[in-house]
């Protein structure tokens, strides 16, 4: 049984927007390997509402995907240990 999810990730831009885009591609590939990627909404670099780790800006990407109910827990685990990810949120649509 597949379920639809939305995943919002805010990447660090302290190493440049190119590094953030590479991370975005890495997670896009991970989602594609484990389900169906429905859409990617790349919001780009934006000002954060409040500083996170002394950073004022973040690179926002919203993924809409369909996958097995077990995958989001693994995705959250990998997001939590990846350098360059400031914040993330996985929600069931």
PDB file of N, CA, C and O in Angstrom:
ATOM      1  N   UNK A   1       0.842  -1.190   0.000  1.00  0.00           N
ATOM      2  CA  UNK A   1       0.000   0.000   0.000  1.00  0.00           C
ATOM      3  C   UNK A   1       0.881   1.245   0.000  1.00  0.00           C
ATOM      4  O   UNK A   1       1.786   1.370   0.825  1.00  0.00           O
ATOM      5  N   UNK A   2       0.622   2.146  -0.906  1.00  0.00           N
ATOM      6  CA  UNK A   2       1.397   3.382  -0.998  1.00  0.00           C
ATOM      7  C   UNK A   2       0.599   4.546  -0.443  1.00  0.00           C
ATOM      8  O   UNK A   2      -0.625   4.604  -0.569  1.00  0.00           O
ATOM      9  N   UNK A   3       1.315   5.463   0.168  1.00  0.00           N
ATOM     10  CA  UNK A   3       0.708   6.640   0.784  1.00  0.00           C
ATOM     11  C   UNK A   3       1.415   7.872   0.231  1.00  0.00           C
ATOM     12  O   UNK A   3       2.612   7.820  -0.050  1.00  0.00           O
ATOM     13  N   UNK A   4       0.687   8.983   0.071  1.00  0.00           N
ATOM     14  CA  UNK A   4       1.302  10.198  -0.445  1.00  0.00           C
ATOM     15  C   UNK A   4       1.818  11.058   0.708  1.00  0.00           C
ATOM     16  O   UNK A   4       1.142  11.233   1.722  1.00  0.00           O
ATOM     17  N   UNK A   5       3.024  11.587   0.535  1.00  0.00           N
ATOM     18  CA  UNK A   5       3.675  12.414   1.552  1.00  0.00           C
ATOM     19  C   UNK A   5       4.195  13.697   0.931  1.00  0.00           C
ATOM     20  O   UNK A   5       4.427  13.780  -0.276  1.00  0.00           O
ATOM     21  N   UNK A   6       4.374  14.704   1.794  1.00  0.00           N
ATOM     22  CA  UNK A   6       5.078  15.926   1.426  1.00  0.00           C
ATOM     23  C   UNK A   6       6.290  16.037   2.346  1.00  0.00           C
ATOM     24  O   UNK A   6       6.184  15.837   3.556  1.00  0.00           O
ATOM     25  N   UNK A   7       7.415  16.351   1.771  1.00  0.00           N
ATOM     26  CA  UNK A   7       8.638  16.527   2.550  1.00  0.00           C
ATOM     27  C   UNK A   7       9.216  17.897   2.239  1.00  0.00           C
ATOM     28  O   UNK A   7       9.580  18.188   1.099  1.00  0.00           O
ATOM     29  N   UNK A   8       9.297  18.741   3.274  1.00  0.00           N
ATOM     30  CA  UNK A   8       9.904  20.064   3.131  1.00  0.00           C
ATOM     31  C   UNK A   8      11.284  19.994   3.772  1.00  0.00           C
ATOM     32  O   UNK A   8      11.422  19.579   4.923  1.00  0.00           O
ATOM     33  N   UNK A   9      12.304  20.401   3.021  1.00  0.00           N
ATOM     34  CA  UNK A   9      13.665  20.393   3.547  1.00  0.00           C
ATOM     35  C   UNK A   9      14.270  21.775   3.351  1.00  0.00           C
ATOM     36  O   UNK A   9      14.160  22.371   2.280  1.00  0.00           O
ATOM     37  N   UNK A  10      14.916  22.279   4.412  1.00  0.00           N
ATOM     38  CA  UNK A  10      15.647  23.541   4.340  1.00  0.00           C
ATOM     39  C   UNK A  10      17.130  23.198   4.429  1.00  0.00           C
ATOM     40  O   UNK A  10      17.605  22.693   5.446  1.00  0.00           O
ATOM     41  N   UNK A  11      17.848  23.478   3.356  1.00  0.00           N
ATOM     42  CA  UNK A  11      19.275  23.182   3.287  1.00  0.00           C
ATOM     43  C   UNK A  11      20.096  24.412   3.658  1.00  0.00           C
ATOM     44  O   UNK A  11      19.668  25.545   3.442  1.00  0.00           O
ATOM     45  N   UNK A  12      21.264  24.178   4.211  1.00  0.00           N
ATOM     46  CA  UNK A  12      22.203  25.244   4.538  1.00  0.00           C
ATOM     47  C   UNK A  12      22.794  25.816   3.260  1.00  0.00           C
ATOM     48  O   UNK A  12      23.046  25.082   2.304  1.00  0.00           O
ATOM     49  N   UNK A  13      23.017  27.131   3.242  1.00  0.00           N
ATOM     50  CA  UNK A  13      23.665  27.761   2.091  1.00  0.00           C
ATOM     51  C   UNK A  13      25.040  28.317   2.471  1.00  0.00           C
ATOM     52  O   UNK A  13      25.615  29.109   1.724  1.00  0.00           O
ATOM     53  N   UNK A  14      25.567  27.909   3.627  1.00  0.00           N
ATOM     54  CA  UNK A  14      26.876  28.441   4.045  1.00  0.00           C
ATOM     55  C   UNK A  14      28.002  27.977   3.119  1.00  0.00           C
ATOM     56  O   UNK A  14      29.036  28.640   3.032  1.00  0.00           O
ATOM     57  N   UNK A  15      27.819  26.848   2.427  1.00  0.00           N
ATOM     58  CA  UNK A  15      28.810  26.362   1.464  1.00  0.00           C
ATOM     59  C   UNK A  15      28.411  26.693   0.029  1.00  0.00           C
ATOM     60  O   UNK A  15      28.977  26.152  -0.920  1.00  0.00           O
ATOM     61  N   UNK A  16      27.446  27.575  -0.121  1.00  0.00           N
ATOM     62  CA  UNK A  16      27.002  28.002  -1.448  1.00  0.00           C
ATOM     63  C   UNK A  16      25.716  27.297  -1.877  1.00  0.00           C
ATOM     64  O   UNK A  16      25.378  26.223  -1.380  1.00  0.00           O
ATOM     65  N   UNK A  17      25.016  27.931  -2.807  1.00  0.00           N
ATOM     66  CA  UNK A  17      23.761  27.366  -3.300  1.00  0.00           C
ATOM     67  C   UNK A  17      23.995  26.080  -4.088  1.00  0.00           C
ATOM     68  O   UNK A  17      23.124  25.210  -4.134  1.00  0.00           O
ATOM     69  N   UNK A  18      25.179  25.957  -4.714  1.00  0.00           N
ATOM     70  CA  UNK A  18      25.483  24.750  -5.481  1.00  0.00           C
ATOM     71  C   UNK A  18      25.502  23.529  -4.562  1.00  0.00           C
ATOM     72  O   UNK A  18      24.987  22.472  -4.927  1.00  0.00           O
ATOM     73  N   UNK A  19      26.090  23.666  -3.377  1.00  0.00           N
ATOM     74  CA  UNK A  19      26.132  22.562  -2.404  1.00  0.00           C
ATOM     75  C   UNK A  19      24.725  22.186  -1.961  1.00  0.00           C
ATOM     76  O   UNK A  19      24.421  21.005  -1.792  1.00  0.00           O
ATOM     77  N   UNK A  20      23.863  23.185  -1.770  1.00  0.00           N
ATOM     78  CA  UNK A  20      22.476  22.930  -1.383  1.00  0.00           C
ATOM     79  C   UNK A  20      21.736  22.196  -2.503  1.00  0.00           C
ATOM     80  O   UNK A  20      20.944  21.293  -2.237  1.00  0.00           O
ATOM     81  N   UNK A  21      21.995  22.585  -3.757  1.00  0.00           N
ATOM     82  CA  UNK A  21      21.350  21.934  -4.890  1.00  0.00           C
ATOM     83  C   UNK A  21      21.822  20.492  -5.042  1.00  0.00           C
ATOM     84  O   UNK A  21      21.040  19.623  -5.428  1.00  0.00           O
ATOM     85  N   UNK A  22      23.100  20.227  -4.740  1.00  0.00           N
ATOM     86  CA  UNK A  22      23.608  18.856  -4.789  1.00  0.00           C
ATOM     87  C   UNK A  22      22.913  17.983  -3.744  1.00  0.00           C
ATOM     88  O   UNK A  22      22.548  16.840  -4.021  1.00  0.00           O
ATOM     89  N   UNK A  23      22.733  18.535  -2.536  1.00  0.00           N
ATOM     90  CA  UNK A  23      22.011  17.790  -1.500  1.00  0.00           C
ATOM     91  C   UNK A  23      20.568  17.552  -1.914  1.00  0.00           C
ATOM     92  O   UNK A  23      20.019  16.477  -1.673  1.00  0.00           O
ATOM     93  N   UNK A  24      19.951  18.553  -2.538  1.00  0.00           N
ATOM     94  CA  UNK A  24      18.569  18.407  -3.003  1.00  0.00           C
ATOM     95  C   UNK A  24      18.472  17.270  -4.012  1.00  0.00           C
ATOM     96  O   UNK A  24      17.517  16.493  -3.981  1.00  0.00           O
ATOM     97  N   UNK A  25      19.451  17.166  -4.904  1.00  0.00           N
ATOM     98  CA  UNK A  25      19.465  16.080  -5.893  1.00  0.00           C
ATOM     99  C   UNK A  25      19.673  14.723  -5.220  1.00  0.00           C
ATOM    100  O   UNK A  25      19.096  13.720  -5.639  1.00  0.00           O
ATOM    101  N   UNK A  26      20.504  14.701  -4.169  1.00  0.00           N
ATOM    102  CA  UNK A  26      20.748  13.450  -3.434  1.00  0.00           C
ATOM    103  C   UNK A  26      19.450  12.924  -2.828  1.00  0.00           C
ATOM    104  O   UNK A  26      19.148  11.735  -2.934  1.00  0.00           O
ATOM    105  N   UNK A  27      18.678  13.816  -2.187  1.00  0.00           N
ATOM    106  CA  UNK A  27      17.425  13.370  -1.572  1.00  0.00           C
ATOM    107  C   UNK A  27      16.349  13.090  -2.614  1.00  0.00           C
ATOM    108  O   UNK A  27      15.484  12.241  -2.399  1.00  0.00           O
ATOM    109  N   UNK A  28      16.396  13.796  -3.741  1.00  0.00           N
ATOM    110  CA  UNK A  28      15.474  13.497  -4.834  1.00  0.00           C
ATOM    111  C   UNK A  28      15.712  12.073  -5.321  1.00  0.00           C
ATOM    112  O   UNK A  28      14.761  11.329  -5.557  1.00  0.00           O
ATOM    113  N   UNK A  29      16.979  11.693  -5.472  1.00  0.00           N
ATOM    114  CA  UNK A  29      17.321  10.338  -5.909  1.00  0.00           C
ATOM    115  C   UNK A  29      16.894   9.302  -4.872  1.00  0.00           C
ATOM    116  O   UNK A  29      16.393   8.235  -5.227  1.00  0.00           O
ATOM    117  N   UNK A  30      17.090   9.616  -3.595  1.00  0.00           N
ATOM    118  CA  UNK A  30      16.709   8.680  -2.528  1.00  0.00           C
ATOM    119  C   UNK A  30      15.195   8.435  -2.530  1.00  0.00           C
ATOM    120  O   UNK A  30      14.742   7.301  -2.378  1.00  0.00           O
ATOM    121  N   UNK A  31      14.426   9.503  -2.704  1.00  0.00           N
ATOM    122  CA  UNK A  31      12.965   9.380  -2.740  1.00  0.00           C
ATOM    123  C   UNK A  31      12.543   8.571  -3.961  1.00  0.00           C
ATOM    124  O   UNK A  31      11.656   7.723  -3.866  1.00  0.00           O
ATOM    125  N   UNK A  32      13.172   8.826  -5.106  1.00  0.00           N
ATOM    126  CA  UNK A  32      12.840   8.114  -6.336  1.00  0.00           C
ATOM    127  C   UNK A  32      13.133   6.618  -6.223  1.00  0.00           C
ATOM    128  O   UNK A  32      12.379   5.795  -6.742  1.00  0.00           O
ATOM    129  N   UNK A  33      14.234   6.267  -5.542  1.00  0.00           N
ATOM    130  CA  UNK A  33      14.600   4.856  -5.363  1.00  0.00           C
ATOM    131  C   UNK A  33      13.589   4.104  -4.500  1.00  0.00           C
ATOM    132  O   UNK A  33      13.402   2.898  -4.665  1.00  0.00           O
ATOM    133  N   UNK A  34      12.933   4.822  -3.576  1.00  0.00           N
ATOM    134  CA  UNK A  34      12.057   4.178  -2.611  1.00  0.00           C
ATOM    135  C   UNK A  34      10.573   4.420  -2.854  1.00  0.00           C
ATOM    136  O   UNK A  34       9.745   4.042  -2.025  1.00  0.00           O
ATOM    137  N   UNK A  35      10.229   5.036  -3.960  1.00  0.00           N
ATOM    138  CA  UNK A  35       8.826   5.306  -4.247  1.00  0.00           C
ATOM    139  C   UNK A  35       8.693   6.080  -5.545  1.00  0.00           C
ATOM    140  O   UNK A  35       9.546   5.991  -6.428  1.00  0.00           O
ATOM    141  N   UNK A  36       7.618   6.835  -5.650  1.00  0.00           N
ATOM    142  CA  UNK A  36       7.347   7.629  -6.838  1.00  0.00           C
ATOM    143  C   UNK A  36       7.404   9.100  -6.476  1.00  0.00           C
ATOM    144  O   UNK A  36       6.682   9.552  -5.588  1.00  0.00           O
ATOM    145  N   UNK A  37       8.254   9.843  -7.154  1.00  0.00           N
ATOM    146  CA  UNK A  37       8.359  11.278  -6.933  1.00  0.00           C
ATOM    147  C   UNK A  37       7.303  11.962  -7.790  1.00  0.00           C
ATOM    148  O   UNK A  37       7.382  11.935  -9.019  1.00  0.00           O
ATOM    149  N   UNK A  38       6.310  12.578  -7.141  1.00  0.00           N
ATOM    150  CA  UNK A  38       5.214  13.214  -7.875  1.00  0.00           C
ATOM    151  C   UNK A  38       5.588  14.609  -8.360  1.00  0.00           C
ATOM    152  O   UNK A  38       5.286  14.975  -9.496  1.00  0.00           O
ATOM    153  N   UNK A  39       6.249  15.395  -7.496  1.00  0.00           N
ATOM    154  CA  UNK A  39       6.677  16.734  -7.904  1.00  0.00           C
ATOM    155  C   UNK A  39       7.777  17.242  -6.983  1.00  0.00           C
ATOM    156  O   UNK A  39       7.914  16.809  -5.839  1.00  0.00           O
ATOM    157  N   UNK A  40       8.560  18.181  -7.525  1.00  0.00           N
ATOM    158  CA  UNK A  40       9.601  18.863  -6.754  1.00  0.00           C
ATOM    159  C   UNK A  40       9.366  20.349  -6.932  1.00  0.00           C
ATOM    160  O   UNK A  40       9.386  20.855  -8.054  1.00  0.00           O
ATOM    161  N   UNK A  41       9.145  21.050  -5.836  1.00  0.00           N
ATOM    162  CA  UNK A  41       8.917  22.490  -5.867  1.00  0.00           C
ATOM    163  C   UNK A  41      10.142  23.158  -5.242  1.00  0.00           C
ATOM    164  O   UNK A  41      10.267  23.221  -4.019  1.00  0.00           O
ATOM    165  N   UNK A  42      11.033  23.649  -6.082  1.00  0.00           N
ATOM    166  CA  UNK A  42      12.291  24.256  -5.640  1.00  0.00           C
ATOM    167  C   UNK A  42      12.041  25.739  -5.374  1.00  0.00           C
ATOM    168  O   UNK A  42      11.905  26.527  -6.310  1.00  0.00           O
ATOM    169  N   UNK A  43      11.981  26.116  -4.101  1.00  0.00           N
ATOM    170  CA  UNK A  43      11.704  27.507  -3.737  1.00  0.00           C
ATOM    171  C   UNK A  43      12.961  28.360  -3.778  1.00  0.00           C
ATOM    172  O   UNK A  43      12.874  29.586  -3.854  1.00  0.00           O
ATOM    173  N   UNK A  44      14.122  27.732  -3.729  1.00  0.00           N
ATOM    174  CA  UNK A  44      15.379  28.467  -3.788  1.00  0.00           C
ATOM    175  C   UNK A  44      15.771  29.067  -2.448  1.00  0.00           C
ATOM    176  O   UNK A  44      15.258  28.682  -1.398  1.00  0.00           O
ATOM    177  N   UNK A  45      16.693  30.019  -2.511  1.00  0.00           N
ATOM    178  CA  UNK A  45      17.244  30.649  -1.304  1.00  0.00           C
ATOM    179  C   UNK A  45      16.264  31.688  -0.771  1.00  0.00           C
ATOM    180  O   UNK A  45      15.785  32.554  -1.504  1.00  0.00           O
ATOM    181  N   UNK A  46      15.979  31.577   0.534  1.00  0.00           N
ATOM    182  CA  UNK A  46      15.062  32.517   1.190  1.00  0.00           C
ATOM    183  C   UNK A  46      15.569  32.847   2.580  1.00  0.00           C
ATOM    184  O   UNK A  46      16.359  32.104   3.162  1.00  0.00           O
ATOM    185  N   UNK A  47      15.114  33.947   3.091  1.00  0.00           N
ATOM    186  CA  UNK A  47      15.455  34.371   4.449  1.00  0.00           C
ATOM    187  C   UNK A  47      14.697  33.493   5.437  1.00  0.00           C
ATOM    188  O   UNK A  47      13.502  33.249   5.274  1.00  0.00           O
ATOM    189  N   UNK A  48      15.404  33.017   6.467  1.00  0.00           N
ATOM    190  CA  UNK A  48      14.766  32.215   7.504  1.00  0.00           C
ATOM    191  C   UNK A  48      13.979  33.122   8.454  1.00  0.00           C
ATOM    192  O   UNK A  48      14.309  34.298   8.605  1.00  0.00           O
ATOM    193  N   UNK A  49      12.953  32.583   9.085  1.00  0.00           N
ATOM    194  CA  UNK A  49      12.155  33.347  10.035  1.00  0.00           C
ATOM    195  C   UNK A  49      12.982  33.708  11.266  1.00  0.00           C
ATOM    196  O   UNK A  49      12.774  34.752  11.884  1.00  0.00           O
ATOM    197  N   UNK A  50      13.924  32.827  11.613  1.00  0.00           N
ATOM    198  CA  UNK A  50      14.838  33.073  12.731  1.00  0.00           C
ATOM    199  C   UNK A  50      16.143  32.350  12.414  1.00  0.00           C
ATOM    200  O   UNK A  50      16.133  31.351  11.696  1.00  0.00           O
ATOM    201  N   UNK A  51      17.265  32.837  12.938  1.00  0.00           N
ATOM    202  CA  UNK A  51      18.549  32.193  12.630  1.00  0.00           C
ATOM    203  C   UNK A  51      18.608  30.749  13.144  1.00  0.00           C
ATOM    204  O   UNK A  51      18.166  30.461  14.256  1.00  0.00           O
ATOM    205  N   UNK A  52      19.151  29.862  12.336  1.00  0.00           N
ATOM    206  CA  UNK A  52      19.382  28.469  12.715  1.00  0.00           C
ATOM    207  C   UNK A  52      20.882  28.232  12.570  1.00  0.00           C
ATOM    208  O   UNK A  52      21.432  28.416  11.484  1.00  0.00           O
ATOM    209  N   UNK A  53      21.541  27.830  13.634  1.00  0.00           N
ATOM    210  CA  UNK A  53      22.998  27.624  13.624  1.00  0.00           C
ATOM    211  C   UNK A  53      23.731  28.850  13.066  1.00  0.00           C
ATOM    212  O   UNK A  53      24.656  28.717  12.265  1.00  0.00           O
ATOM    213  N   UNK A  54      23.311  30.032  13.492  1.00  0.00           N
ATOM    214  CA  UNK A  54      23.899  31.308  13.059  1.00  0.00           C
ATOM    215  C   UNK A  54      23.758  31.568  11.568  1.00  0.00           C
ATOM    216  O   UNK A  54      24.507  32.373  11.015  1.00  0.00           O
ATOM    217  N   UNK A  55      22.831  30.916  10.913  1.00  0.00           N
ATOM    218  CA  UNK A  55      22.586  31.155   9.486  1.00  0.00           C
ATOM    219  C   UNK A  55      21.282  31.924   9.321  1.00  0.00           C
ATOM    220  O   UNK A  55      20.284  31.630   9.978  1.00  0.00           O
ATOM    221  N   UNK A  56      21.305  32.913   8.434  1.00  0.00           N
ATOM    222  CA  UNK A  56      20.146  33.768   8.200  1.00  0.00           C
ATOM    223  C   UNK A  56      19.298  33.296   7.015  1.00  0.00           C
ATOM    224  O   UNK A  56      18.108  33.603   6.940  1.00  0.00           O
ATOM    225  N   UNK A  57      19.918  32.542   6.082  1.00  0.00           N
ATOM    226  CA  UNK A  57      19.240  32.110   4.860  1.00  0.00           C
ATOM    227  C   UNK A  57      19.224  30.588   4.761  1.00  0.00           C
ATOM    228  O   UNK A  57      20.059  29.906   5.354  1.00  0.00           O
ATOM    229  N   UNK A  58      18.265  30.071   4.006  1.00  0.00           N
ATOM    230  CA  UNK A  58      18.176  28.640   3.758  1.00  0.00           C
ATOM    231  C   UNK A  58      17.689  28.391   2.344  1.00  0.00           C
ATOM    232  O   UNK A  58      17.104  29.273   1.716  1.00  0.00           O
ATOM    233  N   UNK A  59      17.930  27.192   1.847  1.00  0.00           N
ATOM    234  CA  UNK A  59      17.514  26.800   0.501  1.00  0.00           C
ATOM    235  C   UNK A  59      16.358  25.809   0.657  1.00  0.00           C
ATOM    236  O   UNK A  59      16.555  24.693   1.138  1.00  0.00           O
ATOM    237  N   UNK A  60      15.156  26.217   0.251  1.00  0.00           N
ATOM    238  CA  UNK A  60      13.940  25.445   0.483  1.00  0.00           C
ATOM    239  C   UNK A  60      13.583  24.568  -0.719  1.00  0.00           C
ATOM    240  O   UNK A  60      13.620  25.019  -1.864  1.00  0.00           O
ATOM    241  N   UNK A  61      13.235  23.302  -0.440  1.00  0.00           N
ATOM    242  CA  UNK A  61      12.737  22.408  -1.490  1.00  0.00           C
ATOM    243  C   UNK A  61      11.580  21.589  -0.906  1.00  0.00           C
ATOM    244  O   UNK A  61      11.690  21.036   0.189  1.00  0.00           O
ATOM    245  N   UNK A  62      10.468  21.519  -1.652  1.00  0.00           N
ATOM    246  CA  UNK A  62       9.294  20.736  -1.252  1.00  0.00           C
ATOM    247  C   UNK A  62       9.138  19.570  -2.225  1.00  0.00           C
ATOM    248  O   UNK A  62       9.000  19.765  -3.432  1.00  0.00           O
ATOM    249  N   UNK A  63       9.164  18.349  -1.673  1.00  0.00           N
ATOM    250  CA  UNK A  63       8.991  17.137  -2.480  1.00  0.00           C
ATOM    251  C   UNK A  63       7.612  16.558  -2.180  1.00  0.00           C
ATOM    252  O   UNK A  63       7.231  16.457  -1.013  1.00  0.00           O
ATOM    253  N   UNK A  64       6.867  16.181  -3.194  1.00  0.00           N
ATOM    254  CA  UNK A  64       5.624  15.438  -3.037  1.00  0.00           C
ATOM    255  C   UNK A  64       5.896  14.054  -3.605  1.00  0.00           C
ATOM    256  O   UNK A  64       6.302  13.918  -4.759  1.00  0.00           O
ATOM    257  N   UNK A  65       5.670  13.026  -2.791  1.00  0.00           N
ATOM    258  CA  UNK A  65       6.018  11.676  -3.232  1.00  0.00           C
ATOM    259  C   UNK A  65       5.062  10.644  -2.668  1.00  0.00           C
ATOM    260  O   UNK A  65       4.399  10.877  -1.657  1.00  0.00           O
ATOM    261  N   UNK A  66       4.998   9.498  -3.335  1.00  0.00           N
ATOM    262  CA  UNK A  66       4.179   8.373  -2.929  1.00  0.00           C
ATOM    263  C   UNK A  66       5.121   7.216  -2.636  1.00  0.00           C
ATOM    264  O   UNK A  66       5.973   6.872  -3.456  1.00  0.00           O
ATOM    265  N   UNK A  67       4.959   6.614  -1.451  1.00  0.00           N
ATOM    266  CA  UNK A  67       5.864   5.528  -1.065  1.00  0.00           C
ATOM    267  C   UNK A  67       5.196   4.646  -0.015  1.00  0.00           C
ATOM    268  O   UNK A  67       4.086   4.922   0.440  1.00  0.00           O
ATOM    269  N   UNK A  68       5.894   3.586   0.352  1.00  0.00           N
ATOM    270  CA  UNK A  68       5.418   2.696   1.406  1.00  0.00           C
ATOM    271  C   UNK A  68       5.469   3.429   2.750  1.00  0.00           C
ATOM    272  O   UNK A  68       6.314   4.306   2.928  1.00  0.00           O
ATOM    273  N   UNK A  69       4.592   3.095   3.694  1.00  0.00           N
ATOM    274  CA  UNK A  69       4.548   3.794   4.981  1.00  0.00           C
ATOM    275  C   UNK A  69       5.827   3.661   5.817  1.00  0.00           C
ATOM    276  O   UNK A  69       6.010   4.424   6.765  1.00  0.00           O
ATOM    277  N   UNK A  70       6.710   2.721   5.495  1.00  0.00           N
ATOM    278  CA  UNK A  70       7.930   2.531   6.273  1.00  0.00           C
ATOM    279  C   UNK A  70       9.031   3.521   5.865  1.00  0.00           C
ATOM    280  O   UNK A  70       9.908   3.830   6.671  1.00  0.00           O
ATOM    281  N   UNK A  71       8.993   4.015   4.633  1.00  0.00           N
ATOM    282  CA  UNK A  71      10.084   4.846   4.119  1.00  0.00           C
ATOM    283  C   UNK A  71      10.261   6.191   4.833  1.00  0.00           C
ATOM    284  O   UNK A  71      11.406   6.578   5.069  1.00  0.00           O
ATOM    285  N   UNK A  72       9.200   6.931   5.192  1.00  0.00           N
ATOM    286  CA  UNK A  72       9.417   8.241   5.821  1.00  0.00           C
ATOM    287  C   UNK A  72      10.275   8.187   7.090  1.00  0.00           C
ATOM    288  O   UNK A  72      11.028   9.127   7.346  1.00  0.00           O
ATOM    289  N   UNK A  73      10.190   7.144   7.872  1.00  0.00           N
ATOM    290  CA  UNK A  73      11.014   7.039   9.080  1.00  0.00           C
ATOM    291  C   UNK A  73      12.492   6.966   8.701  1.00  0.00           C
ATOM    292  O   UNK A  73      13.329   7.600   9.344  1.00  0.00           O
ATOM    293  N   UNK A  74      12.816   6.201   7.667  1.00  0.00           N
ATOM    294  CA  UNK A  74      14.200   6.103   7.193  1.00  0.00           C
ATOM    295  C   UNK A  74      14.655   7.439   6.602  1.00  0.00           C
ATOM    296  O   UNK A  74      15.792   7.858   6.820  1.00  0.00           O
ATOM    297  N   UNK A  75      13.780   8.103   5.860  1.00  0.00           N
ATOM    298  CA  UNK A  75      14.110   9.407   5.285  1.00  0.00           C
ATOM    299  C   UNK A  75      14.416  10.408   6.395  1.00  0.00           C
ATOM    300  O   UNK A  75      15.404  11.138   6.308  1.00  0.00           O
ATOM    301  N   UNK A  76      13.589  10.453   7.433  1.00  0.00           N
ATOM    302  CA  UNK A  76      13.817  11.364   8.551  1.00  0.00           C
ATOM    303  C   UNK A  76      15.127  11.044   9.263  1.00  0.00           C
ATOM    304  O   UNK A  76      15.834  11.953   9.698  1.00  0.00           O
ATOM    305  N   UNK A  77      15.456   9.756   9.385  1.00  0.00           N
ATOM    306  CA  UNK A  77      16.708   9.363  10.035  1.00  0.00           C
ATOM    307  C   UNK A  77      17.902   9.891   9.253  1.00  0.00           C
ATOM    308  O   UNK A  77      18.831  10.454   9.834  1.00  0.00           O
ATOM    309  N   UNK A  78      17.878   9.709   7.930  1.00  0.00           N
ATOM    310  CA  UNK A  78      18.983  10.168   7.091  1.00  0.00           C
ATOM    311  C   UNK A  78      19.061  11.695   7.091  1.00  0.00           C
ATOM    312  O   UNK A  78      20.154  12.259   7.133  1.00  0.00           O
ATOM    313  N   UNK A  79      17.914  12.363   7.044  1.00  0.00           N
ATOM    314  CA  UNK A  79      17.905  13.830   7.092  1.00  0.00           C
ATOM    315  C   UNK A  79      18.517  14.338   8.398  1.00  0.00           C
ATOM    316  O   UNK A  79      19.222  15.347   8.409  1.00  0.00           O
ATOM    317  N   UNK A  80      18.245  13.639   9.487  1.00  0.00           N
ATOM    318  CA  UNK A  80      18.748  14.058  10.792  1.00  0.00           C
ATOM    319  C   UNK A  80      20.252  13.951  10.941  1.00  0.00           C
ATOM    320  O   UNK A  80      20.840  14.671  11.748  1.00  0.00           O
ATOM    321  N   UNK A  81      20.890  13.072  10.184  1.00  0.00           N
ATOM    322  CA  UNK A  81      22.338  12.883  10.322  1.00  0.00           C
ATOM    323  C   UNK A  81      23.131  13.472   9.169  1.00  0.00           C
ATOM    324  O   UNK A  81      24.348  13.301   9.107  1.00  0.00           O
ATOM    325  N   UNK A  82      22.463  14.163   8.256  1.00  0.00           N
ATOM    326  CA  UNK A  82      23.137  14.729   7.087  1.00  0.00           C
ATOM    327  C   UNK A  82      23.552  16.173   7.370  1.00  0.00           C
ATOM    328  O   UNK A  82      22.721  17.013   7.716  1.00  0.00           O
ATOM    329  N   UNK A  83      24.857  16.450   7.215  1.00  0.00           N
ATOM    330  CA  UNK A  83      25.337  17.828   7.328  1.00  0.00           C
ATOM    331  C   UNK A  83      24.779  18.628   6.163  1.00  0.00           C
ATOM    332  O   UNK A  83      24.734  18.144   5.031  1.00  0.00           O
ATOM    333  N   UNK A  84      24.357  19.843   6.442  1.00  0.00           N
ATOM    334  CA  UNK A  84      23.814  20.685   5.387  1.00  0.00           C
ATOM    335  C   UNK A  84      22.301  20.752   5.385  1.00  0.00           C
ATOM    336  O   UNK A  84      21.718  21.537   4.637  1.00  0.00           O
ATOM    337  N   UNK A  85      21.643  19.926   6.224  1.00  0.00           N
ATOM    338  CA  UNK A  85      20.186  19.996   6.359  1.00  0.00           C
ATOM    339  C   UNK A  85      19.885  20.774   7.641  1.00  0.00           C
ATOM    340  O   UNK A  85      20.198  20.313   8.739  1.00  0.00           O
ATOM    341  N   UNK A  86      19.281  21.945   7.501  1.00  0.00           N
ATOM    342  CA  UNK A  86      18.952  22.763   8.666  1.00  0.00           C
ATOM    343  C   UNK A  86      17.680  22.275   9.351  1.00  0.00           C
ATOM    344  O   UNK A  86      17.647  22.089  10.567  1.00  0.00           O
ATOM    345  N   UNK A  87      16.635  22.071   8.554  1.00  0.00           N
ATOM    346  CA  UNK A  87      15.352  21.618   9.085  1.00  0.00           C
ATOM    347  C   UNK A  87      14.669  20.749   8.035  1.00  0.00           C
ATOM    348  O   UNK A  87      14.916  20.884   6.837  1.00  0.00           O
ATOM    349  N   UNK A  88      13.803  19.851   8.514  1.00  0.00           N
ATOM    350  CA  UNK A  88      13.014  19.036   7.590  1.00  0.00           C
ATOM    351  C   UNK A  88      11.705  18.645   8.263  1.00  0.00           C
ATOM    352  O   UNK A  88      11.606  18.588   9.489  1.00  0.00           O
ATOM    353  N   UNK A  89      10.719  18.380   7.440  1.00  0.00           N
ATOM    354  CA  UNK A  89       9.412  17.949   7.937  1.00  0.00           C
ATOM    355  C   UNK A  89       8.784  17.040   6.896  1.00  0.00           C
ATOM    356  O   UNK A  89       8.634  17.417   5.734  1.00  0.00           O
ATOM    357  N   UNK A  90       8.415  15.829   7.329  1.00  0.00           N
ATOM    358  CA  UNK A  90       7.742  14.873   6.460  1.00  0.00           C
ATOM    359  C   UNK A  90       6.313  14.734   6.974  1.00  0.00           C
ATOM    360  O   UNK A  90       6.102  14.382   8.135  1.00  0.00           O
ATOM    361  N   UNK A  91       5.328  15.010   6.111  1.00  0.00           N
ATOM    362  CA  UNK A  91       3.934  14.899   6.523  1.00  0.00           C
ATOM    363  C   UNK A  91       3.160  14.041   5.524  1.00  0.00           C
ATOM    364  O   UNK A  91       3.442  14.025   4.326  1.00  0.00           O
ATOM    365  N   UNK A  92       2.174  13.329   6.070  1.00  0.00           N
ATOM    366  CA  UNK A  92       1.282  12.536   5.228  1.00  0.00           C
ATOM    367  C   UNK A  92       0.262  13.476   4.622  1.00  0.00           C
ATOM    368  O   UNK A  92      -0.343  14.278   5.333  1.00  0.00           O
ATOM    369  N   UNK A  93       0.065  13.388   3.323  1.00  0.00           N
ATOM    370  CA  UNK A  93      -0.834  14.324   2.628  1.00  0.00           C
ATOM    371  C   UNK A  93      -2.276  13.919   2.814  1.00  0.00           C
ATOM    372  O   UNK A  93      -3.175  14.586   2.303  1.00  0.00           O
TER     373      UNK A  93
END
